[in-house]
């Protein structure tokens, strides 16, 4: 187990959120009431701690609508430094934040977690209604 794993676990405890350890590689968070998202994955790597949330399966969208969604997430990424939207291997729209391990502090971890929650809310309030039109 790496030191990064222990740091991430301690910071998650301080945030007072429910989480599950997944095979000593990741943590799954379940932020009750804060978002409609069921799970935020926290992966403590050697150089980065990443937070990832799967938001929406785009594979069922028509090609034209999918292109519109991709364009919107590119524009959002260009306007926000705190969060990054993207697609995973299964064509799910995802949200990702990364915290460098070098010089990490609880304040930086907490701020990144809050930015992640705000990114989820942004998706749910602004982007998702546009997708579902």
Secondary structure, DSSP 8 states (H G I E B T S, - for coil): --HHHHHHHHHHHHHT--EEEETTTEEEE--TTT-S-S-EEEEE-SSEEEEEEEEEE-TTS-HHHHHHHHHHHHHHHHH-SS-EEEE-TTSEEEEEEEEESTT--HHHHHHHHHHHHHHHHHIIIIIHHHHH-
